[in-house]
Amino acid sequence: MLGDNYSISWRVLDAQYWGVPQRRKRIFLVADFNGRSASEMFLSQRACEGILRRAKKRGKELPEILQKVLEKQAISA
């Protein structure tokens, strides 16, 4: 959503992938009151795939929660 000098972006994310012991979907809002870049605050499917690919290539083990979140976002974005 764009307006005069602001933008708002939202995503529905499952709380279980963010360290909460619940399976509940939550709405996350990001607002940029100084410009139009709120949508850039969320990682795209391509960005998540790239992070996972680079970590694997470098032999880096990501924290379990981060790994799950990136994998979920990579297939559902």
LUMLUMDREN-2810 file (N, C-alpha, C; in Angstrom, 1 decimal):
<atoms>
<atom><aa>M</aa><ch>A</ch><at>N</at><xx>0.9</xx><yy>-1.2</yy><zz>0.0</zz></atom>
<atom><aa>M</aa><ch>A</ch><at>CA</at><xx>0.0</xx><yy>0.0</yy><zz>0.0</zz></atom>
<atom><aa>M</aa><ch>A</ch><at>C</at><xx>0.9</xx><yy>1.2</yy><zz>0.0</zz></atom>
<atom><aa>L</aa><ch>A</ch><at>N</at><xx>0.7</xx><yy>2.1</yy><zz>-0.9</zz></atom>
<atom><aa>L</aa><ch>A</ch><at>CA</at><xx>1.5</xx><yy>3.3</yy><zz>-1.1</zz></atom>
<atom><aa>L</aa><ch>A</ch><at>C</at><xx>0.6</xx><yy>4.5</yy><zz>-0.8</zz></atom>
<atom><aa>G</aa><ch>A</ch><at>N</at><xx>1.2</xx><yy>5.6</yy><zz>-0.2</zz></atom>
<atom><aa>G</aa><ch>A</ch><at>CA</at><xx>0.6</xx><yy>6.8</yy><zz>0.0</zz></atom>
<atom><aa>G</aa><ch>A</ch><at>C</at><xx>1.6</xx><yy>7.9</yy><zz>-0.2</zz></atom>
<atom><aa>D</aa><ch>A</ch><at>N</at><xx>1.2</xx><yy>9.1</yy><zz>0.1</zz></atom>
<atom><aa>D</aa><ch>A</ch><at>CA</at><xx>2.1</xx><yy>10.3</yy><zz>0.1</zz></atom>
<atom><aa>D</aa><ch>A</ch><at>C</at><xx>3.2</xx><yy>10.1</yy><zz>1.1</zz></atom>
<atom><aa>N</aa><ch>A</ch><at>N</at><xx>4.4</xx><yy>9.8</yy><zz>0.7</zz></atom>
<atom><aa>N</aa><ch>A</ch><at>CA</at><xx>5.6</xx><yy>9.6</yy><zz>1.6</zz></atom>
<atom><aa>N</aa><ch>A</ch><at>C</at><xx>5.5</xx><yy>8.5</yy><zz>2.6</zz></atom>
<atom><aa>Y</aa><ch>A</ch><at>N</at><xx>4.7</xx><yy>7.5</yy><zz>2.3</zz></atom>
<atom><aa>Y</aa><ch>A</ch><at>CA</at><xx>4.7</xx><yy>6.3</yy><zz>3.2</zz></atom>
<atom><aa>Y</aa><ch>A</ch><at>C</at><xx>4.3</xx><yy>5.1</yy><zz>2.4</zz></atom>
<atom><aa>S</aa><ch>A</ch><at>N</at><xx>4.6</xx><yy>4.0</yy><zz>3.0</zz></atom>
<atom><aa>S</aa><ch>A</ch><at>CA</at><xx>4.2</xx><yy>2.7</yy><zz>2.4</zz></atom>
<atom><aa>S</aa><ch>A</ch><at>C</at><xx>4.0</xx><yy>1.7</yy><zz>3.6</zz></atom>
<atom><aa>I</aa><ch>A</ch><at>N</at><xx>3.1</xx><yy>0.7</yy><zz>3.3</zz></atom>
<atom><aa>I</aa><ch>A</ch><at>CA</at><xx>2.8</xx><yy>-0.3</yy><zz>4.3</zz></atom>
<atom><aa>I</aa><ch>A</ch><at>C</at><xx>2.8</xx><yy>-1.6</yy><zz>3.6</zz></atom>
<atom><aa>S</aa><ch>A</ch><at>N</at><xx>3.4</xx><yy>-2.6</yy><zz>4.2</zz></atom>
<atom><aa>S</aa><ch>A</ch><at>CA</at><xx>3.5</xx><yy>-4.0</yy><zz>3.7</zz></atom>
<atom><aa>S</aa><ch>A</ch><at>C</at><xx>3.1</xx><yy>-4.9</yy><zz>4.8</zz></atom>
<atom><aa>W</aa><ch>A</ch><at>N</at><xx>2.5</xx><yy>-6.1</yy><zz>4.4</zz></atom>
<atom><aa>W</aa><ch>A</ch><at>CA</at><xx>2.1</xx><yy>-7.0</yy><zz>5.4</zz></atom>
<atom><aa>W</aa><ch>A</ch><at>C</at><xx>2.3</xx><yy>-8.5</yy><zz>4.9</zz></atom>
<atom><aa>R</aa><ch>A</ch><at>N</at><xx>2.5</xx><yy>-9.4</yy><zz>5.8</zz></atom>
<atom><aa>R</aa><ch>A</ch><at>CA</at><xx>2.6</xx><yy>-10.8</yy><zz>5.5</zz></atom>
<atom><aa>R</aa><ch>A</ch><at>C</at><xx>1.9</xx><yy>-11.6</yy><zz>6.6</zz></atom>
<atom><aa>V</aa><ch>A</ch><at>N</at><xx>1.4</xx><yy>-12.7</yy><zz>6.2</zz></atom>
<atom><aa>V</aa><ch>A</ch><at>CA</at><xx>0.9</xx><yy>-13.7</yy><zz>7.2</zz></atom>
<atom><aa>V</aa><ch>A</ch><at>C</at><xx>2.0</xx><yy>-14.7</yy><zz>7.4</zz></atom>
<atom><aa>L</aa><ch>A</ch><at>N</at><xx>2.4</xx><yy>-14.9</yy><zz>8.7</zz></atom>
<atom><aa>L</aa><ch>A</ch><at>CA</at><xx>3.5</xx><yy>-15.9</yy><zz>9.0</zz></atom>
<atom><aa>L</aa><ch>A</ch><at>C</at><xx>3.0</xx><yy>-16.7</yy><zz>10.1</zz></atom>
<atom><aa>D</aa><ch>A</ch><at>N</at><xx>3.4</xx><yy>-18.0</yy><zz>10.1</zz></atom>
<atom><aa>D</aa><ch>A</ch><at>CA</at><xx>3.0</xx><yy>-18.9</yy><zz>11.2</zz></atom>
<atom><aa>D</aa><ch>A</ch><at>C</at><xx>4.0</xx><yy>-18.8</yy><zz>12.3</zz></atom>
<atom><aa>A</aa><ch>A</ch><at>N</at><xx>3.4</xx><yy>-18.5</yy><zz>13.5</zz></atom>
<atom><aa>A</aa><ch>A</ch><at>CA</at><xx>4.2</xx><yy>-18.2</yy><zz>14.7</zz></atom>
<atom><aa>A</aa><ch>A</ch><at>C</at><xx>5.2</xx><yy>-19.4</yy><zz>15.1</zz></atom>
<atom><aa>Q</aa><ch>A</ch><at>N</at><xx>4.9</xx><yy>-20.6</yy><zz>14.7</zz></atom>
<atom><aa>Q</aa><ch>A</ch><at>CA</at><xx>5.7</xx><yy>-21.8</yy><zz>15.1</zz></atom>
<atom><aa>Q</aa><ch>A</ch><at>C</at><xx>7.1</xx><yy>-21.6</yy><zz>14.5</zz></atom>
<atom><aa>Y</aa><ch>A</ch><at>N</at><xx>7.3</xx><yy>-20.9</yy><zz>13.4</zz></atom>
<atom><aa>Y</aa><ch>A</ch><at>CA</at><xx>8.6</xx><yy>-20.7</yy><zz>12.8</zz></atom>
<atom><aa>Y</aa><ch>A</ch><at>C</at><xx>9.3</xx><yy>-19.6</yy><zz>13.3</zz></atom>
<atom><aa>W</aa><ch>A</ch><at>N</at><xx>8.8</xx><yy>-18.9</yy><zz>14.3</zz></atom>
<atom><aa>W</aa><ch>A</ch><at>CA</at><xx>9.5</xx><yy>-17.7</yy><zz>14.9</zz></atom>
<atom><aa>W</aa><ch>A</ch><at>C</at><xx>9.8</xx><yy>-17.9</yy><zz>16.4</zz></atom>
<atom><aa>G</aa><ch>A</ch><at>N</at><xx>9.9</xx><yy>-19.2</yy><zz>16.8</zz></atom>
<atom><aa>G</aa><ch>A</ch><at>CA</at><xx>10.3</xx><yy>-19.5</yy><zz>18.2</zz></atom>
<atom><aa>G</aa><ch>A</ch><at>C</at><xx>9.2</xx><yy>-19.5</yy><zz>19.2</zz></atom>
<atom><aa>V</aa><ch>A</ch><at>N</at><xx>8.0</xx><yy>-19.5</yy><zz>18.7</zz></atom>
<atom><aa>V</aa><ch>A</ch><at>CA</at><xx>6.8</xx><yy>-19.5</yy><zz>19.6</zz></atom>
<atom><aa>V</aa><ch>A</ch><at>C</at><xx>6.2</xx><yy>-20.9</yy><zz>19.5</zz></atom>
<atom><aa>P</aa><ch>A</ch><at>N</at><xx>6.0</xx><yy>-21.6</yy><zz>20.7</zz></atom>
<atom><aa>P</aa><ch>A</ch><at>CA</at><xx>5.4</xx><yy>-22.9</yy><zz>20.7</zz></atom>
<atom><aa>P</aa><ch>A</ch><at>C</at><xx>3.9</xx><yy>-23.0</yy><zz>20.4</zz></atom>
<atom><aa>Q</aa><ch>A</ch><at>N</at><xx>3.6</xx><yy>-22.4</yy><zz>19.2</zz></atom>
<atom><aa>Q</aa><ch>A</ch><at>CA</at><xx>2.2</xx><yy>-22.4</yy><zz>18.8</zz></atom>
<atom><aa>Q</aa><ch>A</ch><at>C</at><xx>2.1</xx><yy>-22.5</yy><zz>17.3</zz></atom>
<atom><aa>R</aa><ch>A</ch><at>N</at><xx>1.0</xx><yy>-23.1</yy><zz>16.8</zz></atom>
<atom><aa>R</aa><ch>A</ch><at>CA</at><xx>0.8</xx><yy>-23.1</yy><zz>15.4</zz></atom>
<atom><aa>R</aa><ch>A</ch><at>C</at><xx>-0.3</xx><yy>-22.1</yy><zz>15.1</zz></atom>
<atom><aa>R</aa><ch>A</ch><at>N</at><xx>0.0</xx><yy>-20.8</yy><zz>15.1</zz></atom>
<atom><aa>R</aa><ch>A</ch><at>CA</at><xx>-1.0</xx><yy>-19.8</yy><zz>14.8</zz></atom>
<atom><aa>R</aa><ch>A</ch><at>C</at><xx>-0.4</xx><yy>-18.8</yy><zz>13.8</zz></atom>
<atom><aa>K</aa><ch>A</ch><at>N</at><xx>-1.3</xx><yy>-18.5</yy><zz>12.9</zz></atom>
<atom><aa>K</aa><ch>A</ch><at>CA</at><xx>-0.8</xx><yy>-17.5</yy><zz>11.8</zz></atom>
<atom><aa>K</aa><ch>A</ch><at>C</at><xx>-1.0</xx><yy>-16.1</yy><zz>12.4</zz></atom>
<atom><aa>R</aa><ch>A</ch><at>N</at><xx>0.0</xx><yy>-15.3</yy><zz>12.1</zz></atom>
<atom><aa>R</aa><ch>A</ch><at>CA</at><xx>0.0</xx><yy>-13.9</yy><zz>12.6</zz></atom>
<atom><aa>R</aa><ch>A</ch><at>C</at><xx>0.2</xx><yy>-13.0</yy><zz>11.4</zz></atom>
<atom><aa>I</aa><ch>A</ch><at>N</at><xx>-0.4</xx><yy>-11.8</yy><zz>11.5</zz></atom>
<atom><aa>I</aa><ch>A</ch><at>CA</at><xx>-0.1</xx><yy>-10.8</yy><zz>10.5</zz></atom>
<atom><aa>I</aa><ch>A</ch><at>C</at><xx>1.0</xx><yy>-9.9</yy><zz>11.0</zz></atom>
<atom><aa>F</aa><ch>A</ch><at>N</at><xx>2.0</xx><yy>-9.7</yy><zz>10.2</zz></atom>
<atom><aa>F</aa><ch>A</ch><at>CA</at><xx>3.1</xx><yy>-8.8</yy><zz>10.5</zz></atom>
<atom><aa>F</aa><ch>A</ch><at>C</at><xx>3.0</xx><yy>-7.6</yy><zz>9.5</zz></atom>
<atom><aa>L</aa><ch>A</ch><at>N</at><xx>3.1</xx><yy>-6.4</yy><zz>10.1</zz></atom>
<atom><aa>L</aa><ch>A</ch><at>CA</at><xx>3.0</xx><yy>-5.2</yy><zz>9.3</zz></atom>
<atom><aa>L</aa><ch>A</ch><at>C</at><xx>4.3</xx><yy>-4.5</yy><zz>9.4</zz></atom>
<atom><aa>V</aa><ch>A</ch><at>N</at><xx>4.7</xx><yy>-3.9</yy><zz>8.3</zz></atom>
<atom><aa>V</aa><ch>A</ch><at>CA</at><xx>5.9</xx><yy>-3.0</yy><zz>8.3</zz></atom>
<atom><aa>V</aa><ch>A</ch><at>C</at><xx>5.5</xx><yy>-1.7</yy><zz>7.6</zz></atom>
<atom><aa>A</aa><ch>A</ch><at>N</at><xx>5.8</xx><yy>-0.6</yy><zz>8.3</zz></atom>
<atom><aa>A</aa><ch>A</ch><at>CA</at><xx>5.4</xx><yy>0.7</yy><zz>7.7</zz></atom>
<atom><aa>A</aa><ch>A</ch><at>C</at><xx>6.7</xx><yy>1.5</yy><zz>7.6</zz></atom>
<atom><aa>D</aa><ch>A</ch><at>N</at><xx>6.8</xx><yy>2.2</yy><zz>6.5</zz></atom>
<atom><aa>D</aa><ch>A</ch><at>CA</at><xx>7.9</xx><yy>3.1</yy><zz>6.2</zz></atom>
<atom><aa>D</aa><ch>A</ch><at>C</at><xx>7.3</xx><yy>4.5</yy><zz>6.0</zz></atom>
<atom><aa>F</aa><ch>A</ch><at>N</at><xx>7.4</xx><yy>5.3</yy><zz>7.0</zz></atom>
<atom><aa>F</aa><ch>A</ch><at>CA</at><xx>6.8</xx><yy>6.7</yy><zz>7.0</zz></atom>
<atom><aa>F</aa><ch>A</ch><at>C</at><xx>7.7</xx><yy>7.7</yy><zz>6.4</zz></atom>
<atom><aa>N</aa><ch>A</ch><at>N</at><xx>8.9</xx><yy>7.3</yy><zz>5.9</zz></atom>
<atom><aa>N</aa><ch>A</ch><at>CA</at><xx>9.8</xx><yy>8.2</yy><zz>5.2</zz></atom>
<atom><aa>N</aa><ch>A</ch><at>C</at><xx>10.0</xx><yy>7.9</yy><zz>3.8</zz></atom>
<atom><aa>G</aa><ch>A</ch><at>N</at><xx>9.3</xx><yy>7.0</yy><zz>3.2</zz></atom>
<atom><aa>G</aa><ch>A</ch><at>CA</at><xx>9.5</xx><yy>6.6</yy><zz>1.8</zz></atom>
<atom><aa>G</aa><ch>A</ch><at>C</at><xx>8.5</xx><yy>5.5</yy><zz>1.4</zz></atom>
<atom><aa>R</aa><ch>A</ch><at>N</at><xx>9.0</xx><yy>4.8</yy><zz>0.4</zz></atom>
<atom><aa>R</aa><ch>A</ch><at>CA</at><xx>8.1</xx><yy>3.7</yy><zz>-0.2</zz></atom>
<atom><aa>R</aa><ch>A</ch><at>C</at><xx>8.8</xx><yy>2.4</yy><zz>-0.3</zz></atom>
<atom><aa>S</aa><ch>A</ch><at>N</at><xx>9.5</xx><yy>2.0</yy><zz>0.8</zz></atom>
<atom><aa>S</aa><ch>A</ch><at>CA</at><xx>10.3</xx><yy>0.8</yy><zz>0.8</zz></atom>
<atom><aa>S</aa><ch>A</ch><at>C</at><xx>9.8</xx><yy>-0.3</yy><zz>1.8</zz></atom>
<atom><aa>A</aa><ch>A</ch><at>N</at><xx>8.6</xx><yy>-0.2</yy><zz>2.3</zz></atom>
<atom><aa>A</aa><ch>A</ch><at>CA</at><xx>8.2</xx><yy>-1.2</yy><zz>3.3</zz></atom>
<atom><aa>A</aa><ch>A</ch><at>C</at><xx>8.2</xx><yy>-2.6</yy><zz>2.7</zz></atom>
<atom><aa>S</aa><ch>A</ch><at>N</at><xx>7.8</xx><yy>-2.8</yy><zz>1.5</zz></atom>
<atom><aa>S</aa><ch>A</ch><at>CA</at><xx>7.8</xx><yy>-4.1</yy><zz>0.9</zz></atom>
<atom><aa>S</aa><ch>A</ch><at>C</at><xx>9.2</xx><yy>-4.8</yy><zz>0.8</zz></atom>
<atom><aa>E</aa><ch>A</ch><at>N</at><xx>10.2</xx><yy>-4.0</yy><zz>0.8</zz></atom>
<atom><aa>E</aa><ch>A</ch><at>CA</at><xx>11.6</xx><yy>-4.5</yy><zz>0.8</zz></atom>
<atom><aa>E</aa><ch>A</ch><at>C</at><xx>12.1</xx><yy>-5.0</yy><zz>2.1</zz></atom>
<atom><aa>M</aa><ch>A</ch><at>N</at><xx>11.3</xx><yy>-4.8</yy><zz>3.2</zz></atom>
<atom><aa>M</aa><ch>A</ch><at>CA</at><xx>11.7</xx><yy>-5.3</yy><zz>4.5</zz></atom>
<atom><aa>M</aa><ch>A</ch><at>C</at><xx>11.5</xx><yy>-6.8</yy><zz>4.7</zz></atom>
<atom><aa>F</aa><ch>A</ch><at>N</at><xx>10.6</xx><yy>-7.4</yy><zz>3.8</zz></atom>
<atom><aa>F</aa><ch>A</ch><at>CA</at><xx>10.4</xx><yy>-8.8</yy><zz>3.9</zz></atom>
<atom><aa>F</aa><ch>A</ch><at>C</at><xx>11.3</xx><yy>-9.5</yy><zz>2.9</zz></atom>
<atom><aa>L</aa><ch>A</ch><at>N</at><xx>11.8</xx><yy>-10.7</yy><zz>3.3</zz></atom>
<atom><aa>L</aa><ch>A</ch><at>CA</at><xx>12.6</xx><yy>-11.5</yy><zz>2.4</zz></atom>
<atom><aa>L</aa><ch>A</ch><at>C</at><xx>11.7</xx><yy>-12.1</yy><zz>1.3</zz></atom>
<atom><aa>S</aa><ch>A</ch><at>N</at><xx>12.2</xx><yy>-12.0</yy><zz>0.1</zz></atom>
<atom><aa>S</aa><ch>A</ch><at>CA</at><xx>11.4</xx><yy>-12.7</yy><zz>-1.0</zz></atom>
<atom><aa>S</aa><ch>A</ch><at>C</at><xx>11.8</xx><yy>-14.2</yy><zz>-1.0</zz></atom>
<atom><aa>Q</aa><ch>A</ch><at>N</at><xx>11.0</xx><yy>-14.9</yy><zz>-1.8</zz></atom>
<atom><aa>Q</aa><ch>A</ch><at>CA</at><xx>11.3</xx><yy>-16.3</yy><zz>-2.0</zz></atom>
<atom><aa>Q</aa><ch>A</ch><at>C</at><xx>12.7</xx><yy>-16.5</yy><zz>-2.5</zz></atom>
<atom><aa>R</aa><ch>A</ch><at>N</at><xx>13.1</xx><yy>-15.7</yy><zz>-3.5</zz></atom>
<atom><aa>R</aa><ch>A</ch><at>CA</at><xx>14.4</xx><yy>-15.8</yy><zz>-4.1</zz></atom>
<atom><aa>R</aa><ch>A</ch><at>C</at><xx>15.6</xx><yy>-15.5</yy><zz>-3.1</zz></atom>
<atom><aa>A</aa><ch>A</ch><at>N</at><xx>15.3</xx><yy>-14.5</yy><zz>-2.3</zz></atom>
<atom><aa>A</aa><ch>A</ch><at>CA</at><xx>16.3</xx><yy>-14.1</yy><zz>-1.2</zz></atom>
<atom><aa>A</aa><ch>A</ch><at>C</at><xx>16.5</xx><yy>-15.3</yy><zz>-0.3</zz></atom>
<atom><aa>C</aa><ch>A</ch><at>N</at><xx>15.4</xx><yy>-15.9</yy><zz>0.2</zz></atom>
<atom><aa>C</aa><ch>A</ch><at>CA</at><xx>15.5</xx><yy>-17.0</yy><zz>1.1</zz></atom>
<atom><aa>C</aa><ch>A</ch><at>C</at><xx>16.3</xx><yy>-18.2</yy><zz>0.5</zz></atom>
<atom><aa>E</aa><ch>A</ch><at>N</at><xx>15.9</xx><yy>-18.5</yy><zz>-0.8</zz></atom>
<atom><aa>E</aa><ch>A</ch><at>CA</at><xx>16.6</xx><yy>-19.6</yy><zz>-1.5</zz></atom>
<atom><aa>E</aa><ch>A</ch><at>C</at><xx>18.1</xx><yy>-19.3</yy><zz>-1.6</zz></atom>
<atom><aa>G</aa><ch>A</ch><at>N</at><xx>18.5</xx><yy>-18.0</yy><zz>-1.9</zz></atom>
<atom><aa>G</aa><ch>A</ch><at>CA</at><xx>19.9</xx><yy>-17.6</yy><zz>-2.0</zz></atom>
<atom><aa>G</aa><ch>A</ch><at>C</at><xx>20.6</xx><yy>-17.8</yy><zz>-0.7</zz></atom>
<atom><aa>I</aa><ch>A</ch><at>N</at><xx>20.0</xx><yy>-17.4</yy><zz>0.4</zz></atom>
<atom><aa>I</aa><ch>A</ch><at>CA</at><xx>20.7</xx><yy>-17.5</yy><zz>1.7</zz></atom>
<atom><aa>I</aa><ch>A</ch><at>C</at><xx>20.9</xx><yy>-19.0</yy><zz>2.1</zz></atom>
<atom><aa>L</aa><ch>A</ch><at>N</at><xx>19.9</xx><yy>-19.8</yy><zz>1.8</zz></atom>
<atom><aa>L</aa><ch>A</ch><at>CA</at><xx>20.1</xx><yy>-21.3</yy><zz>2.1</zz></atom>
<atom><aa>L</aa><ch>A</ch><at>C</at><xx>21.1</xx><yy>-21.9</yy><zz>1.2</zz></atom>
<atom><aa>R</aa><ch>A</ch><at>N</at><xx>21.2</xx><yy>-21.5</yy><zz>-0.1</zz></atom>
<atom><aa>R</aa><ch>A</ch><at>CA</at><xx>22.1</xx><yy>-22.0</yy><zz>-1.1</zz></atom>
<atom><aa>R</aa><ch>A</ch><at>C</at><xx>23.6</xx><yy>-21.6</yy><zz>-0.6</zz></atom>
<atom><aa>R</aa><ch>A</ch><at>N</at><xx>23.7</xx><yy>-20.4</yy><zz>-0.3</zz></atom>
<atom><aa>R</aa><ch>A</ch><at>CA</at><xx>25.1</xx><yy>-19.9</yy><zz>0.1</zz></atom>
<atom><aa>R</aa><ch>A</ch><at>C</at><xx>25.6</xx><yy>-20.6</yy><zz>1.4</zz></atom>
<atom><aa>A</aa><ch>A</ch><at>N</at><xx>24.7</xx><yy>-20.7</yy><zz>2.4</zz></atom>
<atom><aa>A</aa><ch>A</ch><at>CA</at><xx>25.1</xx><yy>-21.4</yy><zz>3.6</zz></atom>
<atom><aa>A</aa><ch>A</ch><at>C</at><xx>25.5</xx><yy>-22.8</yy><zz>3.3</zz></atom>
<atom><aa>K</aa><ch>A</ch><at>N</at><xx>24.7</xx><yy>-23.5</yy><zz>2.5</zz></atom>
<atom><aa>K</aa><ch>A</ch><at>CA</at><xx>25.1</xx><yy>-24.9</yy><zz>2.2</zz></atom>
<atom><aa>K</aa><ch>A</ch><at>C</at><xx>26.4</xx><yy>-25.0</yy><zz>1.4</zz></atom>
<atom><aa>K</aa><ch>A</ch><at>N</at><xx>26.6</xx><yy>-24.1</yy><zz>0.5</zz></atom>
<atom><aa>K</aa><ch>A</ch><at>CA</at><xx>27.9</xx><yy>-24.1</yy><zz>-0.3</zz></atom>
<atom><aa>K</aa><ch>A</ch><at>C</at><xx>29.1</xx><yy>-23.8</yy><zz>0.6</zz></atom>
<atom><aa>R</aa><ch>A</ch><at>N</at><xx>28.9</xx><yy>-23.0</yy><zz>1.6</zz></atom>
<atom><aa>R</aa><ch>A</ch><at>CA</at><xx>30.0</xx><yy>-22.6</yy><zz>2.5</zz></atom>
<atom><aa>R</aa><ch>A</ch><at>C</at><xx>30.2</xx><yy>-23.6</yy><zz>3.6</zz></atom>
<atom><aa>G</aa><ch>A</ch><at>N</at><xx>29.3</xx><yy>-24.6</yy><zz>3.7</zz></atom>
<atom><aa>G</aa><ch>A</ch><at>CA</at><xx>29.3</xx><yy>-25.5</yy><zz>4.8</zz></atom>
<atom><aa>G</aa><ch>A</ch><at>C</at><xx>28.9</xx><yy>-25.0</yy><zz>6.2</zz></atom>
<atom><aa>K</aa><ch>A</ch><at>N</at><xx>28.1</xx><yy>-23.9</yy><zz>6.1</zz></atom>
<atom><aa>K</aa><ch>A</ch><at>CA</at><xx>27.6</xx><yy>-23.2</yy><zz>7.3</zz></atom>
<atom><aa>K</aa><ch>A</ch><at>C</at><xx>26.3</xx><yy>-23.9</yy><zz>7.8</zz></atom>
<atom><aa>E</aa><ch>A</ch><at>N</at><xx>26.2</xx><yy>-24.1</yy><zz>9.1</zz></atom>
<atom><aa>E</aa><ch>A</ch><at>CA</at><xx>25.0</xx><yy>-24.6</yy><zz>9.7</zz></atom>
<atom><aa>E</aa><ch>A</ch><at>C</at><xx>24.3</xx><yy>-23.5</yy><zz>10.3</zz></atom>
<atom><aa>L</aa><ch>A</ch><at>N</at><xx>23.1</xx><yy>-23.2</yy><zz>9.8</zz></atom>
<atom><aa>L</aa><ch>A</ch><at>CA</at><xx>22.2</xx><yy>-22.1</yy><zz>10.3</zz></atom>
<atom><aa>L</aa><ch>A</ch><at>C</at><xx>21.5</xx><yy>-22.6</yy><zz>11.6</zz></atom>
<atom><aa>P</aa><ch>A</ch><at>N</at><xx>21.2</xx><yy>-21.6</yy><zz>12.5</zz></atom>
<atom><aa>P</aa><ch>A</ch><at>CA</at><xx>20.4</xx><yy>-22.0</yy><zz>13.6</zz></atom>
<atom><aa>P</aa><ch>A</ch><at>C</at><xx>19.1</xx><yy>-22.7</yy><zz>13.2</zz></atom>
<atom><aa>E</aa><ch>A</ch><at>N</at><xx>18.6</xx><yy>-23.6</yy><zz>13.9</zz></atom>
<atom><aa>E</aa><ch>A</ch><at>CA</at><xx>17.5</xx><yy>-24.5</yy><zz>13.5</zz></atom>
<atom><aa>E</aa><ch>A</ch><at>C</at><xx>16.3</xx><yy>-23.6</yy><zz>13.2</zz></atom>
<atom><aa>I</aa><ch>A</ch><at>N</at><xx>15.9</xx><yy>-22.6</yy><zz>14.0</zz></atom>
<atom><aa>I</aa><ch>A</ch><at>CA</at><xx>14.7</xx><yy>-21.8</yy><zz>13.7</zz></atom>
<atom><aa>I</aa><ch>A</ch><at>C</at><xx>14.9</xx><yy>-21.0</yy><zz>12.4</zz></atom>
<atom><aa>L</aa><ch>A</ch><at>N</at><xx>16.1</xx><yy>-20.4</yy><zz>12.2</zz></atom>
<atom><aa>L</aa><ch>A</ch><at>CA</at><xx>16.4</xx><yy>-19.7</yy><zz>11.0</zz></atom>
<atom><aa>L</aa><ch>A</ch><at>C</at><xx>16.2</xx><yy>-20.6</yy><zz>9.8</zz></atom>
<atom><aa>Q</aa><ch>A</ch><at>N</at><xx>16.8</xx><yy>-21.7</yy><zz>9.9</zz></atom>
<atom><aa>Q</aa><ch>A</ch><at>CA</at><xx>16.7</xx><yy>-22.7</yy><zz>8.8</zz></atom>
<atom><aa>Q</aa><ch>A</ch><at>C</at><xx>15.3</xx><yy>-23.0</yy><zz>8.4</zz></atom>
<atom><aa>K</aa><ch>A</ch><at>N</at><xx>14.5</xx><yy>-23.3</yy><zz>9.4</zz></atom>
<atom><aa>K</aa><ch>A</ch><at>CA</at><xx>13.0</xx><yy>-23.6</yy><zz>9.2</zz></atom>
<atom><aa>K</aa><ch>A</ch><at>C</at><xx>12.3</xx><yy>-22.4</yy><zz>8.6</zz></atom>
<atom><aa>V</aa><ch>A</ch><at>N</at><xx>12.6</xx><yy>-21.2</yy><zz>9.1</zz></atom>
<atom><aa>V</aa><ch>A</ch><at>CA</at><xx>11.9</xx><yy>-20.0</yy><zz>8.6</zz></atom>
<atom><aa>V</aa><ch>A</ch><at>C</at><xx>12.2</xx><yy>-19.8</yy><zz>7.1</zz></atom>
<atom><aa>L</aa><ch>A</ch><at>N</at><xx>13.5</xx><yy>-19.9</yy><zz>6.8</zz></atom>
<atom><aa>L</aa><ch>A</ch><at>CA</at><xx>14.0</xx><yy>-19.6</yy><zz>5.4</zz></atom>
<atom><aa>L</aa><ch>A</ch><at>C</at><xx>13.4</xx><yy>-20.7</yy><zz>4.5</zz></atom>
<atom><aa>E</aa><ch>A</ch><at>N</at><xx>13.4</xx><yy>-21.9</yy><zz>4.9</zz></atom>
<atom><aa>E</aa><ch>A</ch><at>CA</at><xx>12.8</xx><yy>-23.0</yy><zz>4.1</zz></atom>
<atom><aa>E</aa><ch>A</ch><at>C</at><xx>11.3</xx><yy>-22.8</yy><zz>3.8</zz></atom>
<atom><aa>K</aa><ch>A</ch><at>N</at><xx>10.6</xx><yy>-22.4</yy><zz>4.9</zz></atom>
<atom><aa>K</aa><ch>A</ch><at>CA</at><xx>9.2</xx><yy>-22.2</yy><zz>4.8</zz></atom>
<atom><aa>K</aa><ch>A</ch><at>C</at><xx>8.9</xx><yy>-21.0</yy><zz>3.8</zz></atom>
<atom><aa>Q</aa><ch>A</ch><at>N</at><xx>9.6</xx><yy>-19.9</yy><zz>4.0</zz></atom>
<atom><aa>Q</aa><ch>A</ch><at>CA</at><xx>9.4</xx><yy>-18.7</yy><zz>3.2</zz></atom>
<atom><aa>Q</aa><ch>A</ch><at>C</at><xx>9.9</xx><yy>-19.0</yy><zz>1.7</zz></atom>
<atom><aa>A</aa><ch>A</ch><at>N</at><xx>10.9</xx><yy>-19.9</yy><zz>1.5</zz></atom>
<atom><aa>A</aa><ch>A</ch><at>CA</at><xx>11.3</xx><yy>-20.2</yy><zz>0.2</zz></atom>
<atom><aa>A</aa><ch>A</ch><at>C</at><xx>10.3</xx><yy>-20.9</yy><zz>-0.6</zz></atom>
<atom><aa>I</aa><ch>A</ch><at>N</at><xx>9.5</xx><yy>-21.7</yy><zz>0.0</zz></atom>
<atom><aa>I</aa><ch>A</ch><at>CA</at><xx>8.5</xx><yy>-22.5</yy><zz>-0.8</zz></atom>
<atom><aa>I</aa><ch>A</ch><at>C</at><xx>7.1</xx><yy>-21.8</yy><zz>-0.8</zz></atom>
<atom><aa>S</aa><ch>A</ch><at>N</at><xx>6.9</xx><yy>-20.9</yy><zz>0.2</zz></atom>
<atom><aa>S</aa><ch>A</ch><at>CA</at><xx>5.5</xx><yy>-20.3</yy><zz>0.3</zz></atom>
<atom><aa>S</aa><ch>A</ch><at>C</at><xx>5.4</xx><yy>-18.9</yy><zz>-0.2</zz></atom>
<atom><aa>A</aa><ch>A</ch><at>N</at><xx>6.5</xx><yy>-18.3</yy><zz>-0.6</zz></atom>
<atom><aa>A</aa><ch>A</ch><at>CA</at><xx>6.4</xx><yy>-16.9</yy><zz>-1.0</zz></atom>
<atom><aa>A</aa><ch>A</ch><at>C</at><xx>5.8</xx><yy>-16.7</yy><zz>-2.3</zz></atom>
</atoms>
